[in-house]
Amino acid sequence: MKVSIFTKIFIALLVIGMSAYMYITNTKDEKVTAAYIPIYKTIDETQLDYVDIAYISFANIDKNEIYFSKDKNADEEIKNTIKRLKQEHQKTRFVLGVGGYAVDGFSDASLDENRGEFTDNIINMVKELGLDGVEIDWEYPAYDAWNTQKARDIDTVNFTSLMKELREKLDKLPKKNKNYLLSFAAGTQEWYFTNVEVKKVEPYVDYINVMSYDLTGEWSDTTAYNANLYVDSKGIATNSVDEIMNRYLSRQIDSKKILMGIPAYSYGWKNVHRDKEKQLQGLYTVGYPIDIDKFDISYKSLVSTFMDKQGYKRYYDDKAKAAYLYNGDIFITYEDKQALEAKVKYIKEKNLGGAMVWEYSHDTKDGIMKYLFDHLN
């Protein structure tokens, strides 16, 4: 049968269109494993095999400018590293992270008179480095983060405008067979929804990275769980990952846009006395918080130094779906694969978009990220 040139062109266009459609729907339907990569640290690049989205952490803010380092040579070196990572790991989508927990400057940069230049500078860095999108880590709009950051009430609407403007500018970039991602790091408490118009922001973003951890920490003198999926066996915990997820789902946020935050770091307490009458020994007991900036109890460190060593015994709360280590003196709350199994099941049941890990350098090659990558799909 003779096929006309017009038929051939039509078939070719149809194939191209279907390929593009498949690319878009696959990225939407599959559960993703995302992780924040501290670009200032030395990392094991082989772990990128298990990361769908890598958030480059972080570009800093100076007025309306963004940068990695004030030292021009160091800044250029970081940019070259990012370009190399992007080139050598093409299955991973690399996204420019802007901000971070302790970074100030968003409140000023997002004002009406500054926002255009600020977003232009972000987009220009995305183009310069050949990245796949933008992640905004403005954790406390309209809140001064315990007197550490400038904040205004108008931050609430300015955050929405910032995300809208970034979406519009990303959509104007040449596609090159990809959609540019836009996401933001999101809070967990009820008051967060007063400060951020999450429902209004939702249409502009691909993912909402919910920081569903830090349910306890070194600010507390009582042992507890860092990221328990449910309220614990004793009913003492006042928060859980499930409750955090429901704060979003109850507001009709698209579940496929929600990434559950999972910690690859731990919290610990020492001088925690044993109570032999407790089934879960050491839990909800007064102790002395360990400074995790000085004492490494990341997941990687736990595997190499603590698990099955130094008298540590693993405990698992099957109701809370949370694990911890305890040796009669030191208590460490951490994420293990049994807890991850419960969270993977939850993500699938709730039809969430996947999981986000904080952060990459704390993990092992066969640890948290690999487990998520292997089991989410």
C-alpha positions in Angstrom: 0.0 0.0 0.0 1.4 3.4 -1.0 1.4 5.9 1.9 1.2 9.6 1.1 3.8 12.1 2.4 1.0 13.8 4.4 0.1 10.5 6.1 3.7 10.0 7.0 3.9 13.4 8.5 0.7 12.9 10.4 2.0 9.6 11.8 5.3 11.1 12.8 3.6 14.0 14.6 1.3 11.6 16.3 4.2 9.5 17.6 6.0 12.6 18.8 2.8 13.8 20.6 2.2 10.5 22.2 5.8 10.4 23.4 5.5 13.8 25.0 2.2 12.8 26.5 3.7 9.6 28.0 6.6 11.6 29.4 4.3 14.0 31.1 1.8 11.4 32.5 4.6 9.1 33.7 6.2 11.9 35.7 2.8 12.7 37.2 1.6 9.2 37.9 4.7 7.6 39.3 5.7 8.0 43.0 8.9 10.1 43.2 11.9 9.8 45.6 13.3 13.3 46.1 16.2 14.4 48.3 17.9 17.6 49.2 21.6 17.6 48.2 23.9 19.9 50.3 26.0 21.1 47.4 28.6 22.4 49.9 29.4 18.8 51.1 31.2 15.9 49.5 28.6 13.4 48.5 28.5 9.8 47.3 27.3 10.3 43.8 26.3 6.7 43.3 23.3 7.3 45.5 21.9 9.5 42.8 20.8 6.2 41.1 18.0 6.2 43.7 16.9 9.8 43.4 14.3 11.1 40.9 14.5 14.7 42.0 17.6 16.3 43.6 17.1 19.6 45.2 20.4 21.6 45.1 20.7 23.0 48.6 20.9 26.0 48.6 21.3 29.2 46.7 21.5 32.1 49.2 19.7 35.5 48.9 21.3 39.0 48.9 18.7 41.6 48.2 17.3 40.5 44.8 20.4 38.4 43.8 21.0 34.7 44.5 24.4 33.0 44.8 26.1 30.0 46.3 29.2 31.7 47.7 30.4 35.3 48.0 33.8 34.0 46.9 33.7 34.2 43.1 36.0 31.2 42.7 34.1 29.1 45.1 30.8 30.1 43.5 32.1 29.1 40.1 33.4 25.8 41.4 30.0 25.0 42.9 28.3 25.8 39.6 30.7 23.6 37.7 30.0 20.8 40.1 26.3 21.2 39.5 26.8 21.2 35.7 28.8 18.0 36.0 26.3 16.2 38.2 23.6 17.2 35.7 25.6 15.9 32.8 26.6 12.6 34.4 23.3 11.7 36.1 20.7 12.4 33.4 18.0 10.2 34.9 17.9 12.5 37.9 16.1 15.9 37.7 18.2 18.6 39.3 16.2 21.5 40.8 17.6 24.8 42.1 16.9 25.1 45.8 16.7 28.7 47.0 16.7 29.7 50.6 16.9 27.2 53.5 16.0 27.2 57.2 18.3 30.0 58.4 18.3 32.1 55.2 16.9 35.6 55.4 15.9 37.9 52.5 12.7 36.4 51.1 10.4 39.0 52.7 12.3 41.9 51.0 12.9 40.1 47.7 9.2 39.2 47.3 7.9 42.7 47.7 6.1 44.0 44.6 8.9 46.4 43.7 11.6 43.6 44.0 9.9 40.4 42.9 10.3 40.8 39.2 14.1 41.2 39.4 14.3 38.4 42.1 12.4 35.9 40.0 14.4 36.9 36.8 17.6 36.1 38.7 16.3 32.7 39.8 15.3 31.8 36.3 18.6 33.0 34.9 20.4 30.6 37.2 18.2 27.8 36.1 19.1 28.5 32.5 22.8 29.0 33.2 23.1 25.6 35.0 20.7 23.8 32.7 18.5 22.8 35.7 15.0 21.3 35.8 13.2 23.7 38.0 13.0 25.7 41.2 12.4 24.7 44.9 11.6 27.6 47.2 12.6 27.0 50.8 11.0 30.0 52.5 9.9 28.1 55.6 8.3 30.9 57.6 6.5 33.5 55.5 4.8 36.1 57.8 6.7 34.7 60.8 10.1 35.9 62.1 11.3 32.4 63.0 11.9 33.2 66.7 13.3 36.7 65.9 15.9 35.4 63.4 14.4 36.6 60.1 12.6 39.7 58.8 8.9 39.0 58.3 5.8 41.0 57.3 2.1 40.2 57.4 2.1 40.8 53.6 4.5 37.9 53.2 1.4 35.7 52.9 0.1 37.2 49.7 3.6 37.9 48.4 4.5 34.2 48.7 1.6 33.3 46.5 2.6 36.0 44.0 6.2 34.7 44.1 5.2 31.2 43.2 2.8 32.4 40.5 5.5 34.5 38.9 8.0 31.7 39.0 5.5 29.3 37.4 4.8 31.8 34.6 8.5 32.4 33.9 9.3 28.7 34.0 6.5 28.0 31.5 8.1 30.4 29.1 11.4 28.6 29.0 12.1 26.3 26.0 10.8 22.9 26.9 13.5 20.7 25.4 11.3 17.6 26.0 10.7 18.4 29.7 8.4 20.3 32.0 10.1 22.5 34.5 9.3 21.7 38.1 8.3 24.1 40.8 7.9 23.2 44.4 8.3 24.6 48.0 9.2 23.4 51.4 6.0 23.4 53.5 5.3 23.5 57.2 3.4 21.1 59.4 1.5 23.1 62.1 -2.0 24.4 61.8 -0.8 28.0 62.0 1.2 27.5 58.9 -2.0 27.6 56.8 -2.7 31.1 58.2 0.6 32.3 57.0 0.7 30.5 53.6 -2.2 30.3 51.2 -1.5 26.7 50.3 -4.7 26.2 48.3 -4.0 29.3 46.2 -0.4 28.3 45.6 -1.2 24.7 44.7 -2.1 25.3 41.1 1.3 26.8 40.4 3.4 24.0 41.8 4.2 20.4 40.9 5.1 19.3 44.5 4.7 20.4 48.0 7.6 19.1 50.2 6.0 18.7 53.6 8.6 18.7 56.3 6.9 16.0 58.3 9.7 15.5 60.9 11.1 17.4 63.9 8.1 16.2 66.0 10.7 16.3 68.7 14.2 17.5 68.9 17.1 18.8 71.0 14.9 21.6 72.4 13.1 19.0 74.5 14.5 17.3 77.6 12.2 14.3 77.2 12.8 11.5 74.7 10.3 11.0 71.9 10.0 10.2 68.2 11.3 12.4 65.4 8.8 11.3 62.8 6.3 8.8 64.1 3.7 7.9 61.5 0.9 7.6 64.0 0.2 8.7 67.6 2.3 6.3 69.8 1.2 3.4 72.0 1.0 5.5 75.1 -1.0 8.3 73.4 1.5 10.8 74.8 2.6 12.3 71.4 0.6 15.3 70.4 1.5 15.1 66.7 2.2 12.5 64.0 3.0 12.4 60.3 -0.5 11.1 59.6 -2.0 14.2 61.3 0.3 16.4 59.3 -0.7 14.8 56.0 -4.4 15.1 57.0 -3.9 18.9 57.5 -3.2 19.1 53.8 -5.6 16.5 52.6 -8.5 17.9 54.6 -8.0 21.2 52.6 -8.5 19.3 49.4 -4.9 19.7 48.3 -4.1 17.4 45.4 -2.6 14.3 47.1 -0.3 13.6 44.1 1.4 16.9 44.7 2.3 16.1 48.4 5.7 14.6 49.1 6.0 13.1 52.6 9.2 14.4 54.3 11.4 11.6 55.8 14.5 12.3 57.9 17.8 10.7 57.3 19.0 12.3 60.6 18.3 11.5 64.2 17.8 13.0 67.6 19.3 11.7 70.8 19.4 12.1 74.6 22.0 10.8 77.1 21.6 10.1 80.8 18.3 8.4 80.0 17.6 6.0 82.9 16.3 2.6 82.3 12.8 1.7 83.6 12.5 -2.1 83.6 8.7 -1.9 83.9 8.4 -0.2 80.6 7.9 -2.3 77.5 9.5 0.5 75.4 12.4 1.3 77.6 13.8 4.8 77.5 10.8 6.3 75.7 9.3 9.5 77.2 12.0 9.7 79.8 13.9 12.8 80.9 17.4 13.0 79.5 20.1 15.5 78.3 19.7 16.4 74.6 22.6 15.6 72.3 23.9 18.5 70.1 23.6 16.9 66.6 25.8 19.6 65.1 28.7 18.3 67.2 27.8 14.6 67.5 27.0 12.7 64.3 23.9 10.5 64.7 22.9 10.6 61.0 21.5 7.4 59.6 24.9 6.7 58.0 26.6 7.1 61.3 24.0 4.9 63.1 24.7 2.1 60.6 28.4 2.3 61.0 28.8 3.0 64.7 25.6 2.3 66.7 23.4 -0.5 65.3 24.2 -3.8 67.1 27.1 -2.1 68.8 28.0 -0.5 72.1 25.1 -2.3 73.8 22.4 -0.7 71.7 19.1 -2.5 71.3 16.5 -1.6 68.7 12.9 -1.0 69.8 9.9 -0.6 67.6 6.6 0.9 68.4 4.2 -0.9 66.2 1.3 1.5 66.8 3.4 4.6 66.2 5.4 2.9 63.4 8.6 4.3 64.8 12.0 2.9 65.8 14.6 3.9 68.3 17.9 2.7 69.7 18.7 2.5 73.5 21.6 1.2 75.5 20.5 2.0 79.0 22.0 5.5 78.8 21.6 7.0 75.3 18.3 7.1 73.4 18.2 7.7 69.6 15.1 8.2 67.6 15.7 7.3 63.9 14.1 6.0 60.7 14.5 2.4 59.9 13.3 0.1 57.1 10.3 -1.2 59.1 9.2 2.3 59.7 9.8 3.1 56.0 7.7 0.1 55.0 4.7 1.6 56.9 5.3 5.0 55.3 5.5 3.5 51.8 2.2 1.7 52.4 0.7 5.0 53.7 1.9 7.0 50.7 0.3 4.4 48.3 -2.9 4.2 50.3 -3.3 8.0 50.4 -2.1 8.3 46.8 0.6 10.8 47.7 3.1 12.0 45.2 6.0 10.2 46.9 8.6 11.0 49.5 11.3 13.7 50.1 14.4 13.0 52.2 16.3 15.5 54.3 19.1 15.1 53.5 21.2 13.2 51.0 24.6 13.1 52.7 23.1 11.6 55.9 22.1 8.4 54.1 23.9 5.2 53.0 24.0 3.7 49.5 21.6 0.9 50.5 19.6 3.0 53.0 16.6 5.2 53.1 16.6 6.6 49.6 17.2 3.2 48.0 14.4 1.6 50.0 12.0 4.4 48.9 13.1 4.2 45.3 12.7 0.4 45.2 9.4 0.2 46.9 7.3 3.3 46.0 6.7 2.0 42.5 
